[in-house]
Amino acid sequence: MSLRLAKQELASLFYSPIAWFILVIFTVQFGIAFTGKMDMYVSYKNLGYNTFNLTDYIFTNGQTPGLLLTVQSQLYLFIPLITMGLISREISSGSIKLLQSSPISVAEIVFGKYMGIMAYALLLILLLLAYVLTASFFIPNFEMSWMLSGILGIFLLLSAYAAIGLFLSSLTAYQVVAALSTLAVLTFLHYIGTLWQDIDFVRHITYFLSVSGKADSMIYGLIRSKDIVYFLVVIVLFLGLTMLKLQSGRESKSFAVHATRYILLIAVCIGVGYISALPKFTGYIDTTSQKIRTLHPISQEVVKNLKEPLEITTYVNLLDKDYNVGAKKQRNNDLSRFEQYQRFHPELKMNYVYYYDTTDNKSLFGNKINAGQDLQSVAKNVAESQKLDLDDFLSPKEIRQQINLKEEGNRFVRVMKSGNKKTWLRLYNDFFKHPGEPNIVAAIKLLEEGPSRIAFVTGNDLRSIKDNSDRGYRNSTSEKTARNTLVNNGFEPVSVDLTKSDIPKGIDALVIADPRSSFTPEELAKIKAYIDNGGNLLVTVEAEFQEYLRPILDPLGISFLKGTVAQTNDGMAANIVYSYYTDDAGILGPDSKSKGNDSTFKVVMLGAGGMECKPAGDFKAIPLLVTNTSKSWLKAKKIETDSLRTVFNAAEGDQLIPVHTAWALNRKIDGKEQKIAVISDADFISNLELSTFRKTNGNKNTQFYNGLFNWFSSGKYPVVIPAKDPVDNDITLTTKGVAWLKVFYLYALPAAILIGGILLLFFRRRK
């Protein structure tokens, strides 16, 4: 009987001009969006620009929202027109009484009506599928499974909207009222996810009621069981409410009985939705070909190996410039950043602590309103301006009793805790701001395996991890606001003064960076003993100060060539030199393998010297970096920094030879591999070099530096996550083909639908 009712309902829809009108509008509106995207990327290709990740850019993200996101954001506008008459028409005509008095059950009536409207909804889905199939024909390696996931999300959203519209149609005899009430409710549900997010209790409710947001994950290629269950729960809930409403017209029951039924139905649905959303009951399917919505297998292994529950406490300072990142209204967005990790470690708990205290925020403390005011007054001004209650924030005294955040500058910071181990997870002063997968995984790994300790020798004017000057190493080692520093990637950099203490035990490497005076015999003895015992060593040296390192380098068989490397540069000084990876540099980690002929893998050096290596004893020499003779040479005399005045001159002793600027040595000692690296430029990771923009078309200084420590720590840190490159990077459609697509989707197909509707309505009227 339900099928018969469904056929009748579908027929009645198509005997109305509204259904045809919606099909035409849907086709034209989203046909414009689809062909516009295709046209844009065809134009990009014709202009010589690279195109990549086309499935994503056309259907989800891009310079403007993709097709599926556009459909999702506007779908609620179509539903009221096709659901307004489902039951209200029966009520107004009086035929509802005939249905209620017939032997047909209420469930059959509701299911019949619902299946009829869903049959119509499938036509809309078929139109979307037509766009997807068209794109797949012109885009090699098209992400079809991803797009099917997105269409599934749209279909479930459409199904939920239809169920809601069916219920609202049962509440009134007036179709216009049903349409307006459906539009109002769907609009409310569409935007409710952005309302009252700063109120904890209300935020949970609005998140549950935000129907449209539940399709996001599927549109982005990740199917989550909790989203599927959520849509099914919404559908069952509103179909159930419709049944109860119609059943009440058949029965003469008390208000208490009817109310109890409604409450039980709602309670069961909420309970099922809540349980299905628990992390341990949530299943995932990543439909993208490169699994970009899933942690890399390397990361999965680290997260799964965490034996204890993981607790992440976020400390948010009201007066910090990054306060809004952790504000209560952003809570759901912040929680979503860690869902990938909770997927593989369900015992992950997120806590938030809000407070106010002094911090480096000159734009706040130094402006004309707050300048000269005490801390509490500034906090009160900020709270009032953002309509917040200052009593909800811990005072400086209260937060200091809980934790010492002074070393973190009272900035936005997270404390990750597992068992009795803790570590920090920070925001960074760069474009992306938030820690990436390598940073988070390194922090989790540190909780389980501990950090890799690196000791930097101090004194003798050596480069220091605490030095903020141009020549210092703070920005590459201990700067907490920099993404790629050692301290944010699993390392524990420490300073050691060899005149006062011995070299620490258990370190993964000792760093001697550019001494400007001679070591004492006692210092040299400690360094020699460390090397003889198999300790790892990194030496960075400026060629003009090599004499201070000869007592260390000569026994290893490393010596400097006469002169320094010069390079012909357009608009840059001649002492700025490119050193390229060798094939042997693959020892520095996965990202360094097979890069010997890759011109993009270059390290920019300033005043680099040339080195040769004749390894002593059982050491094996490994060249890491070498210059290219097409632009550079070994200059015998002092380099003039003006590149226009520095030229190759064989008569002066210049040599046009490839020059090695970085060597590695290794050997087996007591069953363990000893690793030593020497770099003939100490500036390549200085604060100045890392913060200076040069016209070098990119460099790999940071990657090379991190690769060295990846080698020293035997691949433990930094955590190297191979890039997941898109594969759908070409489009074969031509400009003429775009024109034909527009003709078909914007004119021919809508016209065919319109003519079909007119003919059907015409012949029906005649009949």
N, C-alpha and C positions, 0 to 999 in steps of 0.2 A: 504493500500500500504506500509506503514511503517513496518508492521509486515512481509510482504513478503520480503522487503529489508533486514530486520533484519535476517530472516532465511537464505537468500542468503549470507549475510556477515558472519554469524556464520559458515555456511558450508564452505565458502572460507577459513576461519581461520583454520578449522580442515583438510582441504585439503592441508594445508601447514605444513611442519615439525616443523616450529617455535613454533606453538601453543602447540604441543605435547612436544617439548623440554622444554618449559617454565613450563608446568605442572610437568614434571619429576623433573626439578631443584627445583621448589617450594616445591614439596613433600619431596625430599631428604634433602634440606637445612633446612627447618623448622621442619622436622621430627627429624633431629639430635638435634636441639635445644630443642624440646619437650621431647624426650626420655632421653636426657641428664639431664634435670631438674628432671624428674620422678626418674631416676636412683639415682641422688644425694640424694633426700629426703628418698628414700627407704633405702639407705645405712646409712643415719643418724639414722633412726629408728632402723635398725638392730644393730647399734653400741651402742644403749641405749640412744641416745640424744633425747631431746624433739623436736617434730615437731609442728609447729603452723602456722596459717595464710597461709596455703598452696596455696590457690587460688591466692592470691596476689603474693606470692613468685615465683610461677611457671609461671604465665602469665603476671605479670606487673613488680613488684620489687623483689629484692632478692640480693644474693651476686653478681649476674650478671643480666643484664636486662632480664625481662621475655619474653615469646614468643610473645605476642602482641606488645610489644615495639620493639622487634627485627624485626618483620614484618613491622611495621610502618617505621622504619629507613631504610629499604632496598626495600620497595615497589616501589619506584620511578625508580629503576634499571630495573624492568620488563616491565613497561608500554611502553617505546619507541618501543620495539620489536613487540608488538601486535597492536599498533596504527599507525605505520609508513606507512602502505599501505592502510589505510582506504579510503583516497581520492586521495593521490598521485598516487596510482596505476591506478585509473580512469583517472587521468590527463595524465599520461605517455602513456597510451594505446589509448587515445582519446575518450574513452567511456563517459567521463564526458560531452562531447558535446551532445551525444545522450540523456543523462539524462536531461540536461538543455533544450533541445528542445522538450522533452516529456511532456505530460500533468501532470506529477508528480511535485508537488510543491517542492520548495527548502526545506521547513520545513520537508516534508515527507522524502526527501533524507537524511537530517541530522539526524532526529530522527531514521530512519531505521538503518543507520550506527551505531548510538550511542547505540541503543537497542541491536544490534548484539554483540558489544564489551562488553556490560554490562552483556549479557547472559554468555559470557565467564568468565567475572569477578566473576559471581556467583559460578562458579566451584571452583575458588580459595577460595572463602568464605566458600564453603562447606567443603573444606579440613581443614580450620581453625576450623570449627564447629566440625569436626570429632575429632580433638585434644581435644576440650573442652568437648565433650560428653564422650570421653575415660577417661579423668581426673575425670569427675563427677561420673563415675562408681566406681572409687577406692578411692575417697575422700568423706567421710561422711560430710554432711552439706555443700556441695560444693556451691560456690557463683554463681549460674547459671545466675541470672538476671544481675549481675555485668559483667559477661563474654559476655552476649548478648549485653550489652551496648558497651563493647569494640569492639566486632565484627561489630556492627553498625558503630562505628567510623572508623574502617578500611574500611568498604564498602563505606562510604561517601568519604573517602580520595581517594580510588580507583576510584570512580565515577568522582571526580574532576580531578584527573590525566588523566583519559580517555578523558574527555571533552577538556582538554588542548592539549592532543596529537592529537585529532581529528582536532582541529583548525590548529595546526602546520602542519598537514598532508595536509591541503588544500592550503598551501602556496607554495608548490613545487611539481614538477613532479618526483623528485628523492626520492625513499624510504629511501636510506641511509642518505640523507640530512635531511629528516623528522625525522628519528630515532635519529640522532645526535643532531638536534636542540631541539627535545623533551627532550632528556637526559640533554642537557645543561640547558634548562629552568627549568625542574623539580629539577635538582641539585641546581640551583640558588634559587628556591623557598624553597627547603628543608633547606638550610643553611642561608637564608637571615635573619631569625629571630635572628641570632647571630651577624649580621654585623651592624656597625655604630650605636650602641646602645647609645653612649654618645652624640649624636646629637638629640635634642628634636624633631624637625620636621621630621627628617629622621626616628627616632625610631618609630613614629606612622605609617609611611608608611610601614616600614619593618615588623612591627607587623601585619598589615593588609595583607601583601603579604605572610606571613609565613603560607602556607597551612598545612604543616604537623603538626605544633604545635596545630592546632585547634582540632585535634583528641585526644589530651592528656587527657582532662577532661573525655571524654567518656571511654577511656581505663582505667582510674582510677575510673570509676564507677559513674561519675556525668554527666548526660545529661543536657546540657544548650541549651536553645532555640536559643541563639545567634550563637552557633556553627552550629546547624542544618541549620539555615537561611544562615549562611556564606557559607557553602558548596553548598547549593541550588543556592545562588547568583553566586558563581564561575562557577557552571555547566551551569546556564542560560547565564552567560556572555560569556563563550567561545563557547557554542552552538550558541548563537546569533551572535557572531563575525564570526563563520563559515558560518552561513546563509547569512550574509551580504556579505561575500567574494564570495560565490557562486552566490548570486543574482546579484552582480556587473558584472558577466560574461553574464547574461541574458539581462541586461539593458545598455542603452547608456546614462548615466547620467554624469553630471559634477562632478569634484572633490569635489566641495563644498557640493553637495548633499550627496555624499558618506561619507565625513568627518563628516557632521552633524549627520548622522545616527549613526556612530561609537561613536561620542561624547555623544549623547543622551543615547545610550545603556549603555555606561560606567558610565555616571552620575547617571542614574536611579539605576543601580546595587550598586554603591557606597553609594547612599543615603539610599537604603533599608538596606544595611549592617550596615551603621552607626546608623540608627534609631533602628534596632533590637538589637544593642549592648548596648543601653542605659540601665542603671540598672533598671529603673522602667518598662521597657518592657521585661526584661529577666526572663524567667521561668526556674525552675530547677527540675530535678528528680534524687534523690539519689537512685541508684539501689543496693547499698550494703545492706546486711541484717542487719547490726548493725548501719547503717546510719553514717558511719565514715566520709563521705564527707559533713556532715551537722552539724551545731552547735547543741549541746545538747539542749533539750527543756528548761532546766533551763536558758541557755544562750540566747536562742531565746526570751524568755519572757523579760529578762533584756534589750536586744537590741530593741525590739519592744516598750517597755515602754518609751524609750527615746523620749521626746516630741519635742525637738528642733533638727534642723539639726546638724550633727556631723562633725566637721572640725578637721583634724589631720595634724599638721604642723611638718615636720621632719627637724631637724637641723643637718646638716652634716658638720663636721669639717675636712678639708683637711688633717690636721696634726694628726688626731685621728687614733689609730690603727684599728678602725672599720670603717674607711672611705669607704672602698670598699663595705660594706653592703648597704650604701645609695648612692653610686656613680651613675651617670646618666646611665651608661651602665647596671646597675642592676635594673633600675626603674621598668620595667615590672614585674620582680620577686618580688620586694618589694610591688607593688600594689596588686599582687595576694594574698599576706598574709592577706589582709583585705576584699577579695571578699566575704567570708562567712558572714561577718558582714554587708557588703553592700547589700547582698541578703535580709536581714531582715530589713535593714534601708537604702533604696536607696538614702536618702539625706546625703550621706557621701562624703566628699570632701577631697582630699589629696593634700597637698602643700609641697614644698621642698625649703629649704633655705640653700645655700652653703656659707661657710665662712672659715676663718682660724684664729686660736688663740692658745694660749698656752694650753697644755694638758699633761696628764701623759702618755708619750710615750718615755720611755728611749731609746728604740732601735733606735728611729729616732733622737732625740735631742742629744744623747750621742755618736753616731757613729763617725768614723774618718772624715767623710765628713762634718757633720753639727755641730760638737762640737765647741763651741765658736762663732758661727755665730748668728746674730740677727734673730728675728722671721720672718721678711719678706724675708730674704735670704734663710732660711730653706724652707719657703713656696714656694719660687720661684724654688728651687731645686726640690721639690716634684712635682710641676706643670709641669716642663720641663720633668722630668723623665716619667711622665704619659701622656705626650703630651696634657696637659690642658692649658687653658688660665687663668692666675691668676686674670685677670680682671673680670672673671665670679664669683669670690668669694668675699664676703664682707670682708672688713678689720676688724681687732679687734675693731676699733673705731665705725665702721658702725654697726656691729652686737650688740655691747653693747648698742647702742642707741635704738635698737629694743627690746632686751630682755636680761635679766641677766642670763647667763648660768654658772656663776662662781660656784654656789653651786652644779651644776651638773658636775663640772670638765671639762666643755667644751667638753664633750663626746657626742657621737651619742645619741640623745634623741628626743622624740616626745612630742608635747604638744597637748593634746586632749581638744577641746573646744566645749561646747554646751550651747547656750545662753550666760549667763555671768559667767559661771563656767568653770574652767580649772583644768587639772591634768596632771601629767607626766606619760609617758610610756617609759621604759628604756630597754636597752640591759643588759644582765647579764654575769658575768664572769664564765660561766660554759660551758659544752659541747654543749648544745642546743642553747645557745646565745640569741635567740629571745624569747620574752614573749609568754607564752602558753595561751590557751583559758581561764583558770582561772584568769590569770593576766589581760588580756585585758577586760574580762567581769567585773572584779572588778573595773577597771578604769572607764568603762562606767557606771556602777552602782553608783560609787562615784559621777559622774557628776549629776545624777538624785536625789540621796538620801543623798549625803554627806558622809563623812568618819565616821568611828567609832573611837572615841578618847579614848586612853588608857594612864593613867597617871602613871609614874614611880617615886616613892619617891626617892629623892637624899639625900646625907649626910650620916653620920654614916658608911661610907665605903660601902654603898649599891652598888649592881651591877648597872651599868649605861648604858643607851642606846647609849651614846657617847663614851664609853670606848673601846679602841682598844686593851687593854691588854688581857692576857689569860682569866682572870675571868670576863671580861666585857660582855655585852649583845648586843653590836652593831651589830654583824653578824646575830642576830635573830630578831632585831627590826628596826634599822634605816639605815643599810647598803644598799645603793642604787643599788649596783651592784650584790646583792644576790637575787635570784628568790623568795625565800620563806619568806623573811623578812616581818614584819608587814607593813612597809611603801609601799611595792609593792603589797599589797593585800587588799587595801581598808581602812587601819587603819592610824590613825594619832597619833603616839607615842609622848608624851610630858613629860618633866621632871618637877617635883614639889618639891621645898624645903619647907618643912613644918615649918621651923623656920622663913621663910620670907613671906609665903603666905598660904592661905587656899587651901583645895582640890578643884580643878576646878569643876564647875557645868557642867552637861551634859556629863560626861565621862561614858563609858561603864564598866570600871573596873579600880581599883587602884592596882598597883603592888608594893609589898614590897619584895625586893630580897636580902636576906642574909645580914642583918645588923651585923656589927662587934663591935658595942658599943650600949649603952642603949639610948633609945629615951628620950627626955625631957618630963616632964609632959604635956607641951603645945602640943607637937607633938602627944602624946598618946591620949590626949583629942580630938584632931581633928580626929584621926583615929577612936576612939570609937564613936564619933558623926556620922561619915560617915557610920560605920557599923550599928549603931542603926537606922539610917534613911533609911536602905535598900540598901546601895551601894554594888556593886560587888567587890570582893577582891581576888587577887592571892598572895599567900605567897610561896616563895621558901626559904628553910632553910637548912643549914648544921647542922648535929646533934650536933657537938661539940660547936656550937654557939647558940643553941636553947634558952639559958637563956634570950637573948635579945628580944626574941619574945613571951616569956611567958605572959607578960601583955596583949598581943593581942590574943594568942591562947588558954590560959587557960579558959577565959570566953566562948569560943566557944566549949569547951569540947574536945580539941585535945591535947594529951600528947605524949611524946616520950618514947619508950621502952629503957631499959638499954642495951647499946652496939650498935654495927653497923652490917650491913649485910655483910657477907663474902660469897664468891662463889668459887668453884673449877673451875679453868680456865686453859686450856692448852696454855701455852705461854703468859699468861697475869696475871697481878697482881690480888690478891684475893679481892681487894676492888672494882673491876669492876664487877658490878652486873646487871643482867637482871631482869627487872620488867615487868610483862605481863599484858595486858589489862584484866579487869574483864568483865563479861557480862553487868554490870551496866555502863561501860564506853561508852556504846552506846549513852549516853546523849551528847557526844562530837561531834556528827555529823554522817552523813550517812556512812562514811568510817569506823566508829568505832563500828558499830552495829554488834552484834553476833560474836565478836572476842575473847570471853573469853577462847576458847579452841584452838586458833590459835597461834602456837608457833612462827610464824613470826612477830606477833604484840608484839614486845618487845621494851622497852625503856632502853637504856644503861645508867646506873648511876655510879657515882664515889664516893664511901664512903657514901652510902645511909644509913639513919637511919630508924628504924621501928617506926610506929605510931599506936596508938589506938584512937578511937573516941567514946566518949560518949556525943552525941550532947546535948547542953544546950537549954532550952526553947523549942520553936516549930521548931527548926531546924531538918531536916532529914539528916542522914548520908548516903553517897554514896561512896563505895570503888571504886577507879579508877584503881590502879595498885597494883599488889601483886607478891611476889617472888615465885619461885618453889622450893619445898623442895628436889627435886632430885639432885640439885646442890648447893643450898645455904642454909644458916642457920644464926641465930642471934648469933653473936660472942660477948661474954661478955667482953673480954679483947681487947686491942688495936690490930688492924689487922696489921700483917706483910705483906708488899706489895709483898713479894716473895711468890707466890702461893704454892711453894713446901714446905714451912715451916708453912703454915696456914692449920690446920686440925680441924675437929670438935672434941671438947673435953667437954663432958657433965660434967665432974668433975669440970671444971672451970666455969660452969654456962652457957655453950652454949646451945641454944635451937633449935631443928630441927622443926621449925614451919614456915608456910607461913607468910610472913611479909608484911603488907600493907605499901607502900611507897608513896601513893598519896590518899588523901581523898577529897571528895567534900561535901559541905553542901548546902542545899537550904531550903527556906521557903517562904511563901507568906506574904508580908507586904505592906499594903495600896493597895492591888489589884495587886501588881507587884511581880514577882519572884526574890528573892535575891539569888545570887550565890556566893559561896566562895569555893576556892580550895587551898589546902596546899600540897606542894611537898617536900619530905624530902631529896632532893638533889638540890642544886642551880647550880650545874655544868652541868646539862644535856643539857642546851642550851647556855652554855658559848661559847665564841669565840674559845677557845681551843678545846672543845669537838666537836663542829660542823666542825672543820677543821682537826680533827685527824682521821686517818684511823686505825680502830681496827679490829682484826680478829673475828668479831662478826657475820659475815654473814648477815650484814644489821641491821638496827634499825629503829624505828619509832619515834625518838626524835622530829624531826621537825613536823611530823604529829600530835603527841600528843600535842605539844605546840600550833599548829594552831587550833587543836580541842578545846582546852581550851578557846581560844578567839572566836571561832565560837559559843561556848556555852554562853560566856559572852555577845556577840553581838546578841544573839537570832537567830543565823543562818544567819545573814546578811553578815558577812565576816569571814574568807576568803570564796570566792565562791568555793563551792565543786562541781566538775564535775565528776560524776561516770565514771569509765573507761569503754570503749567499747571493751570488750574482743572478739577476733576472735573465731569463732565456728568451723572452718575447720582445726582442729589440728591433724588429724590422716590420715594415708594412709594405705590402706589394700593390696596394691599391693606387691607381693613378688619379690625376686631377679629373680626367674624363670619367673615370669610374665613380668618383665622388659625385659628379654631376648626375649620373644615372641613378645613384643611390638616393639622392635628394628627390629626383623625379618620382621614384618608386614609393619611398616612405612618406613624402610630404604631399604628393598629389595623387598618384595612381591608386595606392592602397586605401587612403581615406575616401577617395571618390568611389572606389569599388564597394566599400562598406556602406557608404551613404546611398548609393544607387540600389544596393541589395536591400537596405532597410526600406527605402521608398517603395520599391516594387512589392516587397512582402506586405507592407501596410496597405498599399493600393489594392492588391488582389484580395487581401483579407476583408477590406471594406466592401469590395464588390460582392464577395462571397456572403 
